């Protein structure tokens, strides 16, 4: 996040904007975590969880699209491709799968996916917010670069299973597909598109995960030497 701090130093408006954005996202994902906890405090199953979380998840997950612009404009020190890949896949699952197919609303994959997303994002946005204020407690930095080690694979499994479980509904509904004949004279199978996306995500997962582990080592290794 050094480039984010540099941008903040040269432009106070950037500082205020990033503080506001990260602060809002932190509060949003904290609310999502609290709703999950409250739901399971009252119930012993996932039924109804999406209905409680739907608007919060849709808003805060879709809002993350602006982070692609942050990387493209150089406001944050992150790969535009990595940000685009991670954010677009989540937005697709929220809108293209769960929102579009009501029978997925009570899927057992949703708690796994939402818990992984929300805990990871809560920590990430708190880290970014504090970092902008030049506050970097080792505990927060450690959590930022360690919690994902377990939660990222769990979230990934939740995402993949969500798409897999939705495949029969996608196939039977023919939603978002184009069949011939039509005015454009083209055909498109949303069902096959999701299958191809699944294969791509599985193939790309090791590269993404190894990249994140590399970032973890780069950040934590110097700090751990200082602590020792």
C-alpha positions as CSV (number, residue, x, y, z in Angstrom):
1,X,0.0,0.0,0.0
2,X,3.0,2.3,-0.2
3,X,1.8,3.9,-3.5
4,X,-1.6,4.6,-1.8
5,X,0.2,6.4,1.0
6,X,2.3,8.4,-1.6
7,X,-0.8,9.4,-3.5
8,X,-2.4,10.5,-0.2
9,X,0.6,12.7,0.6
10,X,0.5,14.5,-2.7
11,X,-3.3,14.9,-2.8
12,X,-5.3,15.4,0.4
13,X,-8.5,14.8,-1.5
14,X,-7.2,11.3,-2.4
15,X,-6.5,10.7,1.3
16,X,-10.0,11.7,2.3
17,X,-11.6,9.7,-0.5
18,X,-9.7,6.5,0.3
19,X,-10.3,6.9,4.0
20,X,-14.0,7.3,3.3
21,X,-14.1,4.3,0.9
22,X,-12.2,1.9,3.1
23,X,-14.1,3.1,6.2
24,X,-17.5,2.5,4.5
25,X,-16.4,-0.9,3.3
26,X,-15.1,-1.9,6.7
27,X,-18.4,-1.0,8.3
28,X,-20.3,-2.8,5.6
29,X,-18.5,-6.1,5.8
30,X,-18.6,-5.9,9.6
31,X,-22.4,-5.6,9.4
32,X,-22.4,-8.7,7.1
33,X,-20.4,-10.7,9.6
34,X,-22.7,-9.6,12.4
35,X,-25.8,-10.7,10.4
36,X,-24.2,-14.1,9.9
37,X,-23.5,-14.5,13.6
38,X,-27.0,-13.4,14.6
39,X,-28.6,-15.7,12.0
40,X,-26.8,-18.8,13.3
41,X,-27.4,-17.7,16.9
42,X,-31.1,-18.0,16.1
43,X,-31.1,-20.8,13.6
44,X,-29.2,-24.0,13.0
45,X,-29.3,-23.9,9.2
46,X,-28.6,-21.6,6.3
47,X,-32.2,-21.2,5.3
48,X,-33.1,-17.4,5.1
49,X,-29.5,-16.2,5.4
50,X,-29.3,-14.8,1.9
51,X,-32.6,-13.0,2.3
52,X,-31.1,-11.2,5.3
53,X,-27.8,-10.5,3.7
54,X,-28.9,-9.9,0.1
55,X,-28.9,-6.1,-0.1
56,X,-25.8,-5.7,2.0
57,X,-23.8,-8.2,0.0
58,X,-25.0,-6.8,-3.4
59,X,-24.2,-3.3,-2.5
60,X,-20.8,-3.7,-0.9
61,X,-19.6,-6.4,-3.3
62,X,-20.7,-4.3,-6.3
63,X,-19.1,-1.2,-4.8
64,X,-15.7,-3.1,-4.9
65,X,-15.8,-2.6,-8.7
66,X,-14.3,0.9,-8.1
67,X,-11.2,-0.8,-6.8
68,X,-10.4,-1.7,-10.4
69,X,-10.2,2.0,-11.2
70,X,-8.1,2.6,-8.1
71,X,-5.5,0.2,-9.4
72,X,-5.7,1.5,-13.0
73,X,-5.3,5.1,-11.8
74,X,-2.3,4.2,-9.5
75,X,-4.1,5.0,-6.3
76,X,-3.2,1.6,-4.8
77,X,-0.2,-0.6,-5.3
78,X,-2.0,-3.6,-6.7
79,X,-2.3,-5.4,-10.0
80,X,-5.2,-4.3,-12.2
81,X,-5.5,-7.7,-13.6
82,X,-5.6,-9.5,-10.2
83,X,-8.2,-7.0,-8.9
84,X,-10.3,-7.4,-12.0
85,X,-10.2,-11.1,-11.9
86,X,-11.1,-11.4,-8.2
87,X,-13.8,-8.7,-8.1
88,X,-15.5,-9.6,-11.4
89,X,-15.8,-13.3,-10.4
90,X,-17.5,-12.4,-7.1
91,X,-19.8,-9.8,-8.8
92,X,-20.7,-12.5,-11.4
93,X,-21.6,-15.0,-8.7
94,X,-23.7,-12.5,-6.7
95,X,-25.6,-11.1,-9.7
96,X,-25.3,-13.7,-12.4
97,X,-25.8,-16.8,-10.3
98,X,-27.4,-16.2,-6.9
99,X,-29.6,-13.2,-7.8
100,X,-30.6,-14.7,-11.1
101,X,-31.6,-18.1,-9.8
102,X,-33.9,-18.0,-6.8
103,X,-33.4,-21.7,-6.0
104,X,-29.8,-20.9,-5.0
105,X,-30.9,-18.6,-2.2
106,X,-30.9,-21.3,0.4
107,X,-27.8,-23.2,-0.9
108,X,-25.5,-24.6,1.7
109,X,-22.6,-23.0,-0.2
110,X,-23.7,-19.5,0.7
111,X,-22.7,-19.5,4.4
112,X,-19.2,-20.8,3.5
113,X,-18.7,-18.3,0.8
114,X,-20.1,-15.3,2.7
115,X,-18.2,-16.1,5.9
116,X,-14.9,-16.4,4.0
117,X,-15.6,-13.1,2.0
118,X,-16.8,-11.0,4.9
119,X,-14.1,-11.9,7.5
120,X,-11.3,-11.5,4.9
121,X,-12.7,-8.1,3.7
122,X,-13.4,-6.8,7.2
123,X,-9.7,-7.3,8.1
124,X,-8.5,-6.0,4.7
125,X,-10.4,-2.8,4.8
126,X,-9.4,-2.1,8.5
127,X,-5.8,-2.6,7.5
128,X,-6.1,-0.2,4.5
129,X,-7.9,2.4,6.7
130,X,-5.2,2.3,9.4
131,X,-2.4,2.2,6.9
132,X,-3.6,5.5,5.4
133,X,-3.3,7.0,8.9
134,X,0.2,5.6,9.1
135,X,-0.9,3.2,11.8
136,X,0.3,-0.4,11.3
137,X,-0.1,-2.6,14.4
138,X,1.7,-5.9,13.8
139,X,-1.5,-7.8,14.8
140,X,-3.5,-6.2,12.1
141,X,-0.8,-6.6,9.5
142,X,-0.4,-10.3,10.5
143,X,-4.1,-10.9,10.2
144,X,-4.3,-9.2,6.8
145,X,-1.6,-11.4,5.4
146,X,-2.4,-14.6,7.2
147,X,-6.2,-15.1,7.6
148,X,-6.6,-15.5,3.8
149,X,-4.3,-18.6,3.9
150,X,-7.3,-20.6,5.2
151,X,-10.2,-18.4,4.2
152,X,-9.3,-17.8,0.5
153,X,-9.4,-21.6,-0.4
154,X,-12.7,-22.0,1.6
155,X,-14.2,-19.0,-0.2
156,X,-13.0,-20.4,-3.5
157,X,-14.6,-23.8,-2.8
158,X,-17.8,-22.0,-1.9
159,X,-17.7,-20.0,-5.1
160,X,-17.1,-23.0,-7.3
161,X,-19.7,-25.1,-5.6
162,X,-22.2,-22.3,-5.9
163,X,-21.7,-22.3,-9.7
164,X,-21.7,-26.1,-9.9
165,X,-25.0,-26.4,-7.9
166,X,-26.5,-23.7,-10.1
167,X,-25.7,-25.5,-13.4
168,X,-28.9,-27.6,-13.5
169,X,-31.1,-24.5,-13.0
170,X,-29.1,-22.6,-15.6
171,X,-29.4,-25.4,-18.1
172,X,-33.2,-25.9,-17.5
173,X,-34.1,-22.2,-17.6
174,X,-32.0,-21.3,-20.7
175,X,-31.7,-17.9,-19.0
176,X,-29.3,-15.4,-20.6
177,X,-28.8,-17.7,-23.6
178,X,-29.4,-17.0,-27.2
179,X,-30.6,-19.6,-29.6
180,X,-30.9,-19.5,-33.4
181,X,-32.7,-18.2,-35.3
182,X,-32.5,-14.6,-34.0
183,X,-32.0,-11.1,-35.6
184,X,-28.3,-11.1,-34.6
185,X,-27.8,-14.5,-36.1
186,X,-25.6,-15.6,-33.2
187,X,-26.0,-18.2,-30.5
188,X,-24.8,-18.1,-26.9
189,X,-25.0,-20.7,-24.2
190,X,-24.9,-19.2,-20.6
191,X,-24.7,-22.8,-19.4
192,X,-21.5,-23.5,-21.4
193,X,-20.1,-20.1,-20.4
194,X,-20.4,-20.9,-16.7
195,X,-18.7,-24.3,-17.3
196,X,-15.8,-22.6,-19.1
197,X,-15.6,-20.0,-16.3
198,X,-15.4,-22.8,-13.7
199,X,-12.6,-24.5,-15.6
200,X,-10.7,-21.2,-15.9
201,X,-11.1,-20.4,-12.2
202,X,-9.9,-23.9,-11.2
203,X,-6.8,-23.6,-13.5
204,X,-6.1,-20.1,-12.3
205,X,-6.4,-20.7,-8.6
206,X,-2.9,-22.0,-8.0
207,X,-1.4,-18.9,-9.6
208,X,-3.5,-16.5,-7.6
209,X,-2.9,-18.3,-4.4
210,X,0.8,-18.5,-4.9
211,X,0.9,-14.8,-5.7
212,X,-0.9,-14.0,-2.4
213,X,1.5,-16.3,-0.5
214,X,4.4,-14.5,-2.1
215,X,3.0,-11.1,-1.1
216,X,2.6,-12.4,2.5
217,X,6.2,-13.5,2.7
218,X,7.4,-10.1,1.2
219,X,5.4,-8.1,3.8
220,X,5.7,-10.3,7.0
221,X,9.3,-11.4,6.7
222,X,10.9,-8.0,7.5
223,X,8.3,-7.3,10.2
224,X,8.9,-10.7,12.0
225,X,12.6,-9.9,12.1
226,X,11.9,-6.6,13.8
227,X,9.6,-8.3,16.3
228,X,12.3,-10.9,17.1
